[in-house]
């Protein structure tokens, strides 16, 4: 008898099979992302309010630190109150802090502004492990990677629309940025509490890793394969950030107007939104380690191609499209991978991934500015080489271990 291989469903079939709670979850992610203004516009807001550039940089650093800590806090909340309550509490906390921030928008209140921004970053990001856990539990296993692709599309779609909303709000009042952000967080909290299932982690699991956070993280730290995977995530995220940090610096140095950078951002958003599900439907047929390795290596080729592009606007846009395809190939698979671990440790493995991703997002701008200042276009060759290191880490981290040969 010939064995048959079940191939993953296509895009339309996947959308039809997506459970209603997952649709509510993704809708909440989209709504929340529409108001995600703090990290993008905080520096401009503070400069407008009379803060120095150094103070603005310190403020966004405080928010970034809070974002990294939020991933860890989210995992612990999941184990104590469940993912639905974690999302609700995180969004309520975010809405509260964001409402207060405009009241601290004076240079005399800079000191209390820093812990407020740290709390805003912590609350805003602590929902993500819970959302990833719910998605992994509610989505049928054979289309789980497609589910994570849909989550990324929700994030990207919100990220593409939010600057347009921000531009309109700024014309009326800068403070509306934070109040709108608070309103979207509150809306997500209400949606989560009303529409998402109350899934709980089994506290009676005999798995010793479930004994507590310390034991679970000890297991994680001994998991060399997963640490290699996290190394790939960290390096890949730093490289990904450069198309929002080093690329605009390159475009400016080449004498192009900001219109070219806007065109690059719009092009990347359109490609991601229109193509990611279709690409994922195809890539999800591959073993996970193949998708992760190939996509990360392609990101490196795209990064190096920025160095070859010179001042050509067409070449810069083409390099960005190549980078986006690398992200579409490896992104959904790598985001879904932590959800494949056993239930007792899954939340903290997801949290470790989210925290590492946040750390890469925080380090990326510092790396990009320093490398561009020191190396100029050499940053792209550096990123290209680092991406190949990340690809090897993904391969070694995600390649299934060999089964022992009983005859050896």
ABEGO torsion letter per residue (X at the ends): XBBBBBBBBBAAAAAAABBAAAAAAAAAAAAAAAABAAAAAAAAAAAAAGBBAAAAAAAAAAAAAAAAAAAAAAAAAAAAAEAAAAAAAAAAAAAAAAAAAAAAABAAAAAAAAAAAAAAAAAAAAAAAAAAAAAAAABBAAAAAAAAAAAAAAAAAAAAAAAAAAAAAAAABAAAAAAAAAAAAAAAAAAAAAABBBBBBBAABABAAAAEAAAAAAAAAABAAAAAAAAAAAAAAAAAAAAAAAAAAAAAAAGBBAAAAAAAAAAAAAAAAAAAAAAAAAAAABBAAAAAAAAAAAAAAAAAAAAAAEABAAAAAAAAAAAAAAAAAAAAAAAAAAAABBAAAAAAAAAAAAAAAAAAAAAAAAAAAAAAAAAEAAAAAAAAAAAAAAAAAAAAAABBBBBBBAAX
